[in-house]
Amino acid sequence: MKIYMKIKHSNTIIRSIEKQFIKDEMPFLEVGDSIQINVLIKEGNKERIQISEGVIISINSNHLNTTITIRKVLQSIGVERVYLIHSPRITNIKITKKAKVRRAKLYYLRGRSGKATRLKQRFN
């Protein structure tokens, strides 16, 4: 019983510290959304913003450690990248399209190419 109380107490302390780093102005992201994400890239002593776009194929929610996996095809090669959405390196996220999907993870898109990767668009 005492061990459980200790764990519960430390959990609330961690959540209270994490709360100050969580971004409030984030859009509501869902699997299947096509997004543009602006990331700060450091090259030497300069910083620039790089725009990356793709379809969200998975979301792993864990408060401050929430990640999204984005997939896009470049020169007929599929590229996936994992982003920590509350990172200070991410400056902006813009949703370009929403898709109607029936799964929590869209890993089946990895085996498809061309027009087979299209998702049904949702208007709302």
TIBALO-966638 format. One record per atom (N, C-alpha, C): residue in three letters; residue number from 1; atom name; z, y, x. Coordinates in steps of 0.001 Angstrom, whole numbers, plus 524288, in hexadecimal, padded with zeros to 5 digits. Atoms other than C-alpha are relative to their C-alpha. Layout:
<sites>
residuo->ALA; num->NUM; atomo->CA; pz->Z; py->Y; px->X
...
</sites>
This chain:
<sites>
residuo->MET; num->1; atomo->N; pz->80000; py->7FB4E; px->80340
residuo->MET; num->1; atomo->CA; pz->80000; py->80000; px->80000
residuo->MET; num->1; atomo->C; pz->80000; py->804E7; px->80365
residuo->LYS; num->2; atomo->N; pz->7FFC2; py->7FB70; px->7FC99
residuo->LYS; num->2; atomo->CA; pz->80375; py->8098C; px->80AE6
residuo->LYS; num->2; atomo->C; pz->7FAE6; py->800C7; px->802FE
residuo->ILE; num->3; atomo->N; pz->804F2; py->7FF9D; px->7FD2B
residuo->ILE; num->3; atomo->CA; pz->7F6F0; py->80665; px->81246
residuo->ILE; num->3; atomo->C; pz->7FBD7; py->8026F; px->7FC7D
residuo->TYR; num->4; atomo->N; pz->803C6; py->7FDDE; px->803A7
residuo->TYR; num->4; atomo->CA; pz->7EEC9; py->80965; px->80631
residuo->TYR; num->4; atomo->C; pz->800C9; py->805E1; px->7FF53
residuo->MET; num->5; atomo->N; pz->7FEE6; py->7FA6A; px->800AF
residuo->MET; num->5; atomo->CA; pz->7F586; py->8168F; px->8046E
residuo->MET; num->5; atomo->C; pz->7FE4D; py->80312; px->804D4
residuo->LYS; num->6; atomo->N; pz->8018D; py->7FD68; px->7FB34
residuo->LYS; num->6; atomo->CA; pz->7F2F6; py->819F8; px->812AF
residuo->LYS; num->6; atomo->C; pz->7FA14; py->800B5; px->80030
residuo->ILE; num->7; atomo->N; pz->805B5; py->7FFB9; px->80004
residuo->ILE; num->7; atomo->CA; pz->7E476; py->816E0; px->8115D
residuo->ILE; num->7; atomo->C; pz->7FE25; py->803F6; px->7FBFA
residuo->LYS; num->8; atomo->N; pz->80183; py->7FC66; px->8041F
residuo->LYS; num->8; atomo->CA; pz->7E34F; py->81E69; px->804A6
residuo->LYS; num->8; atomo->C; pz->8010B; py->805A7; px->801AA
residuo->HIS; num->9; atomo->N; pz->7FE9F; py->7FABF; px->7FE45
residuo->HIS; num->9; atomo->CA; pz->7EA1F; py->82A3F; px->80AA2
residuo->HIS; num->9; atomo->C; pz->7FC3F; py->801E6; px->8043B
residuo->SER; num->10; atomo->N; pz->80395; py->7FE68; px->7FBDB
residuo->SER; num->10; atomo->CA; pz->7E166; py->82A67; px->816B9
residuo->SER; num->10; atomo->C; pz->7FA86; py->800F1; px->7FDCC
residuo->ASN; num->11; atomo->N; pz->80507; py->7FF41; px->80282
residuo->ASN; num->11; atomo->CA; pz->7D573; py->82936; px->80DEF
residuo->ASN; num->11; atomo->C; pz->7FF93; py->8056A; px->7FD8D
residuo->THR; num->12; atomo->N; pz->8001E; py->7FACC; px->80266
residuo->THR; num->12; atomo->CA; pz->7D90A; py->835A6; px->80699
residuo->THR; num->12; atomo->C; pz->7FFC6; py->80441; px->80423
residuo->ILE; num->13; atomo->N; pz->80045; py->7FC33; px->7FBB5
residuo->ILE; num->13; atomo->CA; pz->7DB05; py->83CD1; px->8136F
residuo->ILE; num->13; atomo->C; pz->7FA6F; py->80054; px->80210
residuo->ILE; num->14; atomo->N; pz->8056B; py->80017; px->7FE15
residuo->ILE; num->14; atomo->CA; pz->7CD8E; py->83890; px->81826
residuo->ILE; num->14; atomo->C; pz->7FC65; py->802BA; px->7FC1E
residuo->ARG; num->15; atomo->N; pz->8034C; py->7FD88; px->80408
residuo->ARG; num->15; atomo->CA; pz->7C739; py->83CAA; px->80B36
residuo->ARG; num->15; atomo->C; pz->800BC; py->805EE; px->7FFEA
residuo->SER; num->16; atomo->N; pz->7FF0B; py->7FA57; px->80015
residuo->SER; num->16; atomo->CA; pz->7CDBA; py->84A0D; px->80BBC
residuo->SER; num->16; atomo->C; pz->7FD84; py->802AA; px->804B8
residuo->ILE; num->17; atomo->N; pz->8028D; py->7FDCC; px->7FB5F
residuo->ILE; num->17; atomo->CA; pz->7C896; py->84C51; px->8198C
residuo->ILE; num->17; atomo->C; pz->7FA13; py->7FFE5; px->7FF50
residuo->GLU; num->18; atomo->N; pz->805A3; py->80079; px->800CB
residuo->GLU; num->18; atomo->CA; pz->7BAF5; py->84772; px->815E9
residuo->GLU; num->18; atomo->C; pz->7FDF1; py->803ED; px->7FC0B
residuo->LYS; num->19; atomo->N; pz->801B5; py->7FC8B; px->80439
residuo->LYS; num->19; atomo->CA; pz->7BA6C; py->85067; px->80A0A
residuo->LYS; num->19; atomo->C; pz->7FDC7; py->80528; px->801FC
residuo->GLN; num->20; atomo->N; pz->801ED; py->7FAFF; px->7FDFB
residuo->GLN; num->20; atomo->CA; pz->7B846; py->85C7F; px->81269
residuo->GLN; num->20; atomo->C; pz->7FA95; py->7FF90; px->80281
residuo->PHE; num->21; atomo->N; pz->80516; py->800B5; px->7FD8C
residuo->PHE; num->21; atomo->CA; pz->7AC07; py->856A5; px->818B0
residuo->PHE; num->21; atomo->C; pz->7FBC6; py->7FE51; px->7FC2C
residuo->ILE; num->22; atomo->N; pz->803D5; py->801BB; px->803DA
residuo->ILE; num->22; atomo->CA; pz->7A562; py->851D3; px->80C39
residuo->ILE; num->22; atomo->C; pz->7FCEF; py->804B6; px->7FDEF
residuo->LYS; num->23; atomo->N; pz->8035E; py->7FBC7; px->801F2
residuo->LYS; num->23; atomo->CA; pz->799C6; py->85A3E; px->80827
residuo->LYS; num->23; atomo->C; pz->7FFF8; py->7FFE5; px->7FA0A
residuo->ASP; num->24; atomo->N; pz->7FFCD; py->7FFA1; px->805AC
residuo->ASP; num->24; atomo->CA; pz->79ADE; py->85F06; px->7FA29
residuo->ASP; num->24; atomo->C; pz->7FAAC; py->8012D; px->7FD9B
residuo->GLU; num->25; atomo->N; pz->804F6; py->7FE30; px->80232
residuo->GLU; num->25; atomo->CA; pz->78D22; py->8647E; px->7F889
residuo->GLU; num->25; atomo->C; pz->7FBA4; py->7FBE8; px->80070
residuo->MET; num->26; atomo->N; pz->803D6; py->80433; px->7FFA8
residuo->MET; num->26; atomo->CA; pz->7864E; py->85742; px->7F9E6
residuo->MET; num->26; atomo->C; pz->7FDA5; py->7FED2; px->7FAA2
residuo->PRO; num->27; atomo->N; pz->80248; py->801A3; px->804FC
residuo->PRO; num->27; atomo->CA; pz->77C91; py->85372; px->7EF48
residuo->PRO; num->27; atomo->C; pz->801A3; py->7FA61; px->7FEC5
residuo->PHE; num->28; atomo->N; pz->7FE9E; py->8054D; px->8019E
residuo->PHE; num->28; atomo->CA; pz->77F17; py->84705; px->7E78C
residuo->PHE; num->28; atomo->C; pz->7FB86; py->7FC60; px->8018F
residuo->LEU; num->29; atomo->N; pz->803FF; py->80380; px->7FDE6
residuo->LEU; num->29; atomo->CA; pz->77792; py->83C9E; px->7EF18
residuo->LEU; num->29; atomo->C; pz->80074; py->7FA9E; px->7FD8E
residuo->GLU; num->30; atomo->N; pz->80032; py->8053F; px->8022B
residuo->GLU; num->30; atomo->CA; pz->77349; py->82FAC; px->7E955
residuo->GLU; num->30; atomo->C; pz->7FBE5; py->7FCD9; px->802F2
residuo->VAL; num->31; atomo->N; pz->803D5; py->80370; px->7FD8B
residuo->VAL; num->31; atomo->CA; pz->76BE6; py->82400; px->7EE88
residuo->VAL; num->31; atomo->C; pz->7FACD; py->800B0; px->7FD2F
residuo->GLY; num->32; atomo->N; pz->80531; py->7FF35; px->80236
residuo->GLY; num->32; atomo->CA; pz->75D53; py->825EF; px->7EC84
residuo->GLY; num->32; atomo->C; pz->7FE33; py->805A2; px->8003F
residuo->ASP; num->33; atomo->N; pz->80182; py->7FA7E; px->7FF93
residuo->ASP; num->33; atomo->CA; pz->75D83; py->834B0; px->7EE76
residuo->ASP; num->33; atomo->C; pz->7FCD0; py->800E0; px->804F8
residuo->SER; num->34; atomo->N; pz->802DE; py->7FE39; px->7FB68
residuo->SER; num->34; atomo->CA; pz->75365; py->83A7D; px->7F79A
residuo->SER; num->34; atomo->C; pz->80260; py->80535; px->80198
residuo->ILE; num->35; atomo->N; pz->7FD3E; py->7FB4B; px->7FE4F
residuo->ILE; num->35; atomo->CA; pz->75A23; py->844CA; px->7FFC5
residuo->ILE; num->35; atomo->C; pz->7FDB0; py->80228; px->80505
residuo->GLN; num->36; atomo->N; pz->800F1; py->7FD70; px->7FB02
residuo->GLN; num->36; atomo->CA; pz->7580B; py->84E78; px->80AAE
residuo->GLN; num->36; atomo->C; pz->80553; py->80162; px->8022B
residuo->ILE; num->37; atomo->N; pz->7FAEA; py->7FF11; px->7FD9E
residuo->ILE; num->37; atomo->CA; pz->76361; py->84F57; px->81419
residuo->ILE; num->37; atomo->C; pz->7FF32; py->8031E; px->80500
residuo->ASN; num->38; atomo->N; pz->8005C; py->7FCA7; px->7FB67
residuo->ASN; num->38; atomo->CA; pz->7651E; py->85A15; px->81E3F
residuo->ASN; num->38; atomo->C; pz->80467; py->7FE99; px->803C3
residuo->VAL; num->39; atomo->N; pz->7FC33; py->801B4; px->7FC17
residuo->VAL; num->39; atomo->CA; pz->76BDC; py->85589; px->82AB4
residuo->VAL; num->39; atomo->C; pz->7FF9A; py->80385; px->804C1
residuo->LEU; num->40; atomo->N; pz->7FFD9; py->7FCF4; px->7FB31
residuo->LEU; num->40; atomo->CA; pz->7701C; py->85DD5; px->8364C
residuo->LEU; num->40; atomo->C; pz->7FF38; py->7FC56; px->8049F
residuo->ILE; num->41; atomo->N; pz->8012D; py->8031E; px->7FB5E
residuo->ILE; num->41; atomo->CA; pz->76A37; py->85826; px->842C1
residuo->ILE; num->41; atomo->C; pz->800FF; py->8036D; px->804C7
residuo->LYS; num->42; atomo->N; pz->7FEF5; py->7FD14; px->7FB37
residuo->LYS; num->42; atomo->CA; pz->76F06; py->85C5A; px->85019
residuo->LYS; num->42; atomo->C; pz->7FC69; py->7FDFE; px->8044A
residuo->GLU; num->43; atomo->N; pz->80385; py->80148; px->7FBB0
residuo->GLU; num->43; atomo->CA; pz->764CF; py->85C97; px->85AE1
residuo->GLU; num->43; atomo->C; pz->80150; py->8038A; px->80490
residuo->GLY; num->44; atomo->N; pz->7FE48; py->7FCDF; px->7FB8D
residuo->GLY; num->44; atomo->CA; pz->76A42; py->8611B; px->867D8
residuo->GLY; num->44; atomo->C; pz->80455; py->803A5; px->7FE45
residuo->ASN; num->45; atomo->N; pz->7FC13; py->7FC37; px->801CF
residuo->ASN; num->45; atomo->CA; pz->77198; py->86DA3; px->864C6
residuo->ASN; num->45; atomo->C; pz->7FE50; py->802BB; px->7FB02
residuo->LYS; num->46; atomo->N; pz->801E6; py->7FDB3; px->804DE
residuo->LYS; num->46; atomo->CA; pz->769B5; py->870E2; px->8587F
residuo->LYS; num->46; atomo->C; pz->8011C; py->7FC59; px->7FB70
residuo->GLU; num->47; atomo->N; pz->7FF75; py->80308; px->804C9
residuo->GLU; num->47; atomo->CA; pz->76BEE; py->86C81; px->84A8F
residuo->GLU; num->47; atomo->C; pz->7FBAC; py->8018D; px->7FC43
residuo->ARG; num->48; atomo->N; pz->803FE; py->7FEF6; px->803F0
residuo->ARG; num->48; atomo->CA; pz->76187; py->86B2F; px->84032
residuo->ARG; num->48; atomo->C; pz->800F5; py->7FC77; px->7FB4E
residuo->ILE; num->49; atomo->N; pz->7FF70; py->8031B; px->804BA
residuo->ILE; num->49; atomo->CA; pz->760A2; py->865F3; px->83261
residuo->ILE; num->49; atomo->C; pz->7FB2D; py->7FC8F; px->7FF63
residuo->GLN; num->50; atomo->N; pz->80440; py->803AC; px->800DB
residuo->GLN; num->50; atomo->CA; pz->75877; py->859BD; px->83054
residuo->GLN; num->50; atomo->C; pz->8004E; py->7FE0C; px->7FA60
residuo->ILE; num->51; atomo->N; pz->80034; py->801C1; px->80568
residuo->ILE; num->51; atomo->CA; pz->75428; py->85644; px->82291
residuo->ILE; num->51; atomo->C; pz->7FE1D; py->7FA5B; px->7FFF4
residuo->SER; num->52; atomo->N; pz->80164; py->8057C; px->80090
residuo->SER; num->52; atomo->CA; pz->753E4; py->847D6; px->81F69
residuo->SER; num->52; atomo->C; pz->7FFCE; py->7FED0; px->7FA30
residuo->GLU; num->53; atomo->N; pz->8005B; py->8013F; px->80583
residuo->GLU; num->53; atomo->CA; pz->74F9A; py->8422E; px->8127E
residuo->GLU; num->53; atomo->C; pz->7FF16; py->7FA37; px->7FF3C
residuo->GLY; num->54; atomo->N; pz->800AC; py->80582; px->80131
residuo->GLY; num->54; atomo->CA; pz->74F74; py->83501; px->80BEC
residuo->GLY; num->54; atomo->C; pz->802CF; py->7FE97; px->7FAF7
residuo->VAL; num->55; atomo->N; pz->7FD94; py->8020F; px->804BD
residuo->VAL; num->55; atomo->CA; pz->754DF; py->82C7A; px->8010B
residuo->VAL; num->55; atomo->C; pz->8054B; py->7FDB7; px->80174
residuo->ILE; num->56; atomo->N; pz->7FAD2; py->80243; px->7FF1E
residuo->ILE; num->56; atomo->CA; pz->7634A; py->82920; px->8003B
residuo->ILE; num->56; atomo->C; pz->7FFD2; py->7FA56; px->7FE35
residuo->ILE; num->57; atomo->N; pz->80009; py->80583; px->8017D
residuo->ILE; num->57; atomo->CA; pz->76400; py->81A4C; px->8009E
residuo->ILE; num->57; atomo->C; pz->80581; py->7FDCE; px->7FF78
residuo->SER; num->58; atomo->N; pz->7FA9D; py->801C7; px->800D1
residuo->SER; num->58; atomo->CA; pz->772D2; py->81909; px->80173
residuo->SER; num->58; atomo->C; pz->803C4; py->8047C; px->800DE
residuo->ILE; num->59; atomo->N; pz->7FBBB; py->7FC46; px->7FF68
residuo->ILE; num->59; atomo->CA; pz->77F40; py->820EB; px->8002F
residuo->ILE; num->59; atomo->C; pz->804FE; py->7FCE1; px->800D0
residuo->ASN; num->60; atomo->N; pz->7FAF1; py->80268; px->7FF07
residuo->ASN; num->60; atomo->CA; pz->78C24; py->81CAC; px->8060C
residuo->ASN; num->60; atomo->C; pz->80420; py->80438; px->7FF59
residuo->SER; num->61; atomo->N; pz->7FC2A; py->7FBF7; px->8012C
residuo->SER; num->61; atomo->CA; pz->79713; py->824B4; px->7FFFA
residuo->SER; num->61; atomo->C; pz->80545; py->7FE9E; px->8024D
residuo->ASN; num->62; atomo->N; pz->7FAD1; py->800BC; px->7FDC7
residuo->ASN; num->62; atomo->CA; pz->7A396; py->82625; px->807A6
residuo->ASN; num->62; atomo->C; pz->8023B; py->8055B; px->8015B
residuo->HIS; num->63; atomo->N; pz->7FDC5; py->7FAC3; px->7FF72
residuo->HIS; num->63; atomo->CA; pz->7A8D1; py->83404; px->8059A
residuo->HIS; num->63; atomo->C; pz->7FD21; py->80320; px->80438
residuo->LEU; num->64; atomo->N; pz->80260; py->7FCDD; px->7FBE0
residuo->LEU; num->64; atomo->CA; pz->7A615; py->83B4A; px->8124F
residuo->LEU; num->64; atomo->C; pz->7FBB4; py->7FD00; px->802D9
residuo->ASN; num->65; atomo->N; pz->803C0; py->8033C; px->7FD27
residuo->ASN; num->65; atomo->CA; pz->79E6A; py->82FF0; px->8182C
residuo->ASN; num->65; atomo->C; pz->7FB83; py->7FE1D; px->7FC8C
residuo->THR; num->66; atomo->N; pz->8044D; py->8017B; px->8036D
residuo->THR; num->66; atomo->CA; pz->79433; py->82F83; px->80D59
residuo->THR; num->66; atomo->C; pz->7FAD6; py->8006F; px->802EE
residuo->THR; num->67; atomo->N; pz->80509; py->80004; px->7FD4A
residuo->THR; num->67; atomo->CA; pz->786F0; py->82BB4; px->812D4
residuo->THR; num->67; atomo->C; pz->7FBA3; py->7FEC6; px->7FC2C
residuo->ILE; num->68; atomo->N; pz->804AE; py->80157; px->802F2
residuo->ILE; num->68; atomo->CA; pz->7793D; py->82B0E; px->80D69
residuo->ILE; num->68; atomo->C; pz->7FC01; py->7FDE8; px->803E3
residuo->THR; num->69; atomo->N; pz->8043C; py->8021C; px->7FCD0
residuo->THR; num->69; atomo->CA; pz->76DF3; py->8230D; px->812B6
residuo->THR; num->69; atomo->C; pz->7FAE4; py->801D8; px->7FDA2
residuo->ILE; num->70; atomo->N; pz->804F8; py->7FDCA; px->801BD
residuo->ILE; num->70; atomo->CA; pz->760B9; py->829AD; px->811DF
residuo->ILE; num->70; atomo->C; pz->7FB8F; py->7FCF6; px->80283
residuo->ARG; num->71; atomo->N; pz->80489; py->802EA; px->7FE09
residuo->ARG; num->71; atomo->CA; pz->753D4; py->8227D; px->81334
residuo->ARG; num->71; atomo->C; pz->7FB0F; py->8031D; px->7FEFE
residuo->LYS; num->72; atomo->N; pz->8053E; py->7FDD7; px->800AF
residuo->LYS; num->72; atomo->CA; pz->74646; py->827E8; px->8156A
residuo->LYS; num->72; atomo->C; pz->7FC4D; py->7FD15; px->803A0
residuo->VAL; num->73; atomo->N; pz->803ED; py->802B0; px->7FCE8
residuo->VAL; num->73; atomo->CA; pz->739A4; py->822A7; px->81B00
residuo->VAL; num->73; atomo->C; pz->7FD20; py->80403; px->8034C
residuo->LEU; num->74; atomo->N; pz->802C6; py->7FC9F; px->7FC54
residuo->LEU; num->74; atomo->CA; pz->733FC; py->82931; px->82718
residuo->LEU; num->74; atomo->C; pz->7FBF2; py->7FCC3; px->802E2
residuo->GLN; num->75; atomo->N; pz->8044F; py->802A7; px->7FD5E
residuo->GLN; num->75; atomo->CA; pz->726AE; py->824AE; px->82C27
residuo->GLN; num->75; atomo->C; pz->80043; py->7FA1A; px->7FF30
residuo->SER; num->76; atomo->N; pz->7FFAC; py->8056D; px->801D6
residuo->SER; num->76; atomo->CA; pz->727F9; py->817D0; px->824A7
residuo->SER; num->76; atomo->C; pz->80499; py->7FCF0; px->80252
residuo->ILE; num->77; atomo->N; pz->7FB2F; py->8027F; px->7FE2B
residuo->ILE; num->77; atomo->CA; pz->73568; py->81501; px->82A90
residuo->ILE; num->77; atomo->C; pz->8047D; py->80232; px->7FCD3
residuo->GLY; num->78; atomo->N; pz->7FB85; py->7FE48; px->80318
residuo->GLY; num->78; atomo->CA; pz->74172; py->81583; px->821F1
residuo->GLY; num->78; atomo->C; pz->80474; py->801BB; px->80383
residuo->VAL; num->79; atomo->N; pz->7FBB5; py->7FDD2; px->7FCED
residuo->VAL; num->79; atomo->CA; pz->74C5A; py->81E02; px->82758
residuo->VAL; num->79; atomo->C; pz->8049F; py->800E5; px->7FC5C
residuo->GLU; num->80; atomo->N; pz->7FB35; py->7FF2E; px->802F8
residuo->GLU; num->80; atomo->CA; pz->75A4B; py->81DA9; px->8223E
residuo->GLU; num->80; atomo->C; pz->803F2; py->802CD; px->8036C
residuo->ARG; num->81; atomo->N; pz->7FC18; py->7FD0C; px->7FD16
residuo->ARG; num->81; atomo->CA; pz->764F2; py->826F3; px->8262E
residuo->ARG; num->81; atomo->C; pz->804D0; py->800A9; px->7FC9F
residuo->VAL; num->82; atomo->N; pz->7FB0D; py->7FF84; px->802C7
residuo->VAL; num->82; atomo->CA; pz->77344; py->82798; px->8225D
residuo->VAL; num->82; atomo->C; pz->80248; py->80559; px->8013D
residuo->TYR; num->83; atomo->N; pz->7FDB9; py->7FACC; px->7FF61
residuo->TYR; num->83; atomo->CA; pz->77958; py->83505; px->82021
residuo->TYR; num->83; atomo->C; pz->80571; py->80019; px->7FDAF
residuo->LEU; num->84; atomo->N; pz->7FAC7; py->7FEE9; px->80202
residuo->LEU; num->84; atomo->CA; pz->7878D; py->838AD; px->81E82
residuo->LEU; num->84; atomo->C; pz->7FF8B; py->80529; px->7FD08
residuo->ILE; num->85; atomo->N; pz->80167; py->7FB5A; px->80302
residuo->ILE; num->85; atomo->CA; pz->7862F; py->8427F; px->81366
residuo->ILE; num->85; atomo->C; pz->803E4; py->80478; px->80084
residuo->HIS; num->86; atomo->N; pz->7FC2B; py->7FBD4; px->7FF53
residuo->HIS; num->86; atomo->CA; pz->792BB; py->84A0C; px->81634
residuo->HIS; num->86; atomo->C; pz->80040; py->801F3; px->8059F
residuo->SER; num->87; atomo->N; pz->8002A; py->7FE63; px->7FA8B
residuo->SER; num->87; atomo->CA; pz->78F0B; py->84C0B; px->82478
residuo->SER; num->87; atomo->C; pz->7FEBF; py->805D7; px->80066
residuo->PRO; num->88; atomo->N; pz->80160; py->7FA77; px->7FF47
residuo->PRO; num->88; atomo->CA; pz->78EC4; py->85A27; px->8294F
residuo->PRO; num->88; atomo->C; pz->7FA78; py->800B4; px->8021C
residuo->ARG; num->89; atomo->N; pz->8055E; py->7FFC2; px->7FE0D
residuo->ARG; num->89; atomo->CA; pz->7816D; py->85705; px->82F57
residuo->ARG; num->89; atomo->C; pz->7FC01; py->80053; px->7FB8F
residuo->ILE; num->90; atomo->N; pz->80388; py->7FFB7; px->80478
residuo->ILE; num->90; atomo->CA; pz->77B60; py->855FC; px->821C0
residuo->ILE; num->90; atomo->C; pz->800D0; py->8053A; px->7FD4E
residuo->THR; num->91; atomo->N; pz->7FF89; py->7FABC; px->80227
residuo->THR; num->91; atomo->CA; pz->77880; py->8639C; px->81CC4
residuo->THR; num->91; atomo->C; pz->7FE94; py->80045; px->7FA38
residuo->ASN; num->92; atomo->N; pz->801BE; py->7FF9A; px->80561
residuo->ASN; num->92; atomo->CA; pz->77179; py->8611F; px->80FEF
residuo->ASN; num->92; atomo->C; pz->7FD80; py->7FADC; px->7FE46
residuo->ILE; num->93; atomo->N; pz->80293; py->8047F; px->80259
residuo->ILE; num->93; atomo->CA; pz->76D31; py->85623; px->806E9
residuo->ILE; num->93; atomo->C; pz->7FD65; py->801CF; px->7FAF9
residuo->LYS; num->94; atomo->N; pz->802EF; py->7FE57; px->8049C
residuo->LYS; num->94; atomo->CA; pz->7628E; py->85889; px->7FCD0
residuo->LYS; num->94; atomo->C; pz->7FD75; py->7FB3B; px->7FD88
residuo->ILE; num->95; atomo->N; pz->8025B; py->80462; px->802D0
residuo->ILE; num->95; atomo->CA; pz->75E82; py->84EAB; px->7F277
residuo->ILE; num->95; atomo->C; pz->7FA93; py->801AA; px->7FE30
residuo->THR; num->96; atomo->N; pz->80555; py->7FEB7; px->8018F
residuo->THR; num->96; atomo->CA; pz->74FC0; py->84EAD; px->7F0B4
residuo->THR; num->96; atomo->C; pz->7FE43; py->7FCE9; px->7FB37
residuo->LYS; num->97; atomo->N; pz->80158; py->80348; px->80481
residuo->LYS; num->97; atomo->CA; pz->74E39; py->8434B; px->7E70B
residuo->LYS; num->97; atomo->C; pz->8048E; py->7FC72; px->7FEBF
residuo->LYS; num->98; atomo->N; pz->7FC2E; py->803EA; px->8019F
residuo->LYS; num->98; atomo->CA; pz->756F3; py->83A5A; px->7DF3C
residuo->LYS; num->98; atomo->C; pz->7FCFA; py->7FB54; px->7FDF1
residuo->ALA; num->99; atomo->N; pz->802A4; py->804C0; px->801BF
residuo->ALA; num->99; atomo->CA; pz->7534A; py->82C45; px->7DC7B
residuo->ALA; num->99; atomo->C; pz->80396; py->7FCC3; px->7FC94
residuo->LYS; num->100; atomo->N; pz->7FD1F; py->80379; px->80373
residuo->LYS; num->100; atomo->CA; pz->7574A; py->822B9; px->7D20E
residuo->LYS; num->100; atomo->C; pz->80057; py->7FAAD; px->802B1
residuo->VAL; num->101; atomo->N; pz->7FF3E; py->80501; px->7FD57
residuo->VAL; num->101; atomo->CA; pz->75D19; py->816EF; px->7D908
residuo->VAL; num->101; atomo->C; pz->8043F; py->7FCEA; px->7FD38
residuo->ARG; num->102; atomo->N; pz->7FC40; py->80367; px->802A3
residuo->ARG; num->102; atomo->CA; pz->764ED; py->80B4A; px->7D450
residuo->ARG; num->102; atomo->C; pz->80366; py->7FD06; px->803DF
residuo->ARG; num->103; atomo->N; pz->7FCE6; py->8029E; px->7FC06
residuo->ARG; num->103; atomo->CA; pz->76B4C; py->8074A; px->7E115
residuo->ARG; num->103; atomo->C; pz->8032F; py->803F3; px->80313
residuo->ALA; num->104; atomo->N; pz->7FCA4; py->7FC9C; px->7FCE0
residuo->ALA; num->104; atomo->CA; pz->775F9; py->80CC3; px->7E9B4
residuo->ALA; num->104; atomo->C; pz->7FDCF; py->800BE; px->8057E
residuo->LYS; num->105; atomo->N; pz->80267; py->7FFB3; px->7FAD3
residuo->LYS; num->105; atomo->CA; pz->76E89; py->809F7; px->7F64F
residuo->LYS; num->105; atomo->C; pz->7FA38; py->7FEA1; px->7FF72
residuo->LEU; num->106; atomo->N; pz->805A4; py->800CD; px->80078
residuo->LEU; num->106; atomo->CA; pz->75FCA; py->80AE4; px->7F7B6
residuo->LEU; num->106; atomo->C; pz->7FDC1; py->7FD81; px->804ED
residuo->TYR; num->107; atomo->N; pz->801BF; py->8028D; px->7FB37
residuo->TYR; num->107; atomo->CA; pz->75E68; py->801D5; px->80365
residuo->TYR; num->107; atomo->C; pz->7FAD2; py->7FD25; px->7FF3F
residuo->TYR; num->108; atomo->N; pz->804EF; py->802B1; px->800F4
residuo->TYR; num->108; atomo->CA; pz->752CB; py->7FB2F; px->7FCD3
residuo->TYR; num->108; atomo->C; pz->7FB4F; py->8035A; px->80187
residuo->LEU; num->109; atomo->N; pz->80449; py->7FC9C; px->7FE5D
residuo->LEU; num->109; atomo->CA; pz->74A90; py->8070C; px->800AA
residuo->LEU; num->109; atomo->C; pz->7FE50; py->7FEE1; px->8059B
residuo->ARG; num->110; atomo->N; pz->8014C; py->8013A; px->7FA8E
residuo->ARG; num->110; atomo->CA; pz->74AF6; py->80228; px->80EBE
residuo->ARG; num->110; atomo->C; pz->7FB62; py->7FC3F; px->80055
residuo->GLY; num->111; atomo->N; pz->80436; py->803DE; px->7FFDF
residuo->GLY; num->111; atomo->CA; pz->741B0; py->7F713; px->80B7A
residuo->GLY; num->111; atomo->C; pz->7FB05; py->801CE; px->7FD74
residuo->ARG; num->112; atomo->N; pz->80497; py->7FE03; px->802C1
residuo->ARG; num->112; atomo->CA; pz->73807; py->7FF9A; px->80438
residuo->ARG; num->112; atomo->C; pz->7FD56; py->80444; px->8032A
residuo->SER; num->113; atomo->N; pz->802DF; py->7FBD7; px->7FD58
residuo->SER; num->113; atomo->CA; pz->72D7B; py->808CF; px->808ED
residuo->SER; num->113; atomo->C; pz->7FC20; py->8026B; px->7FC42
residuo->GLY; num->114; atomo->N; pz->803ED; py->7FD4D; px->80321
residuo->GLY; num->114; atomo->CA; pz->72407; py->81293; px->8033A
residuo->GLY; num->114; atomo->C; pz->801ED; py->80182; px->7FA9D
residuo->LYS; num->115; atomo->N; pz->7FEB7; py->7FE6F; px->80556
residuo->LYS; num->115; atomo->CA; pz->723F9; py->814AB; px->7F498
residuo->LYS; num->115; atomo->C; pz->8046F; py->7FCD3; px->7FDAE
residuo->ALA; num->116; atomo->N; pz->7FBCA; py->8035D; px->801FC
residuo->ALA; num->116; atomo->CA; pz->72DD1; py->809AE; px->7F28A
residuo->ALA; num->116; atomo->C; pz->80565; py->8026B; px->800DA
residuo->THR; num->117; atomo->N; pz->7FAEF; py->7FD7D; px->7FEF5
residuo->THR; num->117; atomo->CA; pz->73894; py->81292; px->7F7C7
residuo->THR; num->117; atomo->C; pz->80132; py->8046A; px->7FC37
residuo->ARG; num->118; atomo->N; pz->7FF0F; py->7FBC1; px->803B9
residuo->ARG; num->118; atomo->CA; pz->7370B; py->81C5D; px->7ECB6
residuo->ARG; num->118; atomo->C; pz->80447; py->7FE7E; px->7FC25
residuo->LEU; num->119; atomo->N; pz->7FBDA; py->800BF; px->803DC
residuo->LEU; num->119; atomo->CA; pz->74298; py->81DED; px->7E391
residuo->LEU; num->119; atomo->C; pz->7FEAF; py->80325; px->7FB23
residuo->LYS; num->120; atomo->N; pz->8010C; py->7FD47; px->804E3
residuo->LYS; num->120; atomo->CA; pz->741E6; py->821F3; px->7D550
residuo->LYS; num->120; atomo->C; pz->80334; py->80501; px->7FFD3
residuo->GLN; num->121; atomo->N; pz->7FD6F; py->7FAED; px->7FFE4
residuo->GLN; num->121; atomo->CA; pz->7450D; py->8306F; px->7D452
residuo->GLN; num->121; atomo->C; pz->80341; py->800ED; px->7FB13
residuo->ARG; num->122; atomo->N; pz->7FC7D; py->7FEB6; px->80455
residuo->ARG; num->122; atomo->CA; pz->7503B; py->8353F; px->7CBC8
residuo->ARG; num->122; atomo->C; pz->7FFF4; py->805E5; px->7FF46
residuo->PHE; num->123; atomo->N; pz->80023; py->7FA6F; px->80130
residuo->PHE; num->123; atomo->CA; pz->74F44; py->8426C; px->7C518
residuo->PHE; num->123; atomo->C; pz->804DA; py->80184; px->7FCF1
residuo->ASN; num->124; atomo->N; pz->7FB72; py->7FDC8; px->802B8
residuo->ASN; num->124; atomo->CA; pz->75C2D; py->84929; px->7C1CB
residuo->ASN; num->124; atomo->C; pz->802D3; py->803C1; px->8035F
</sites>
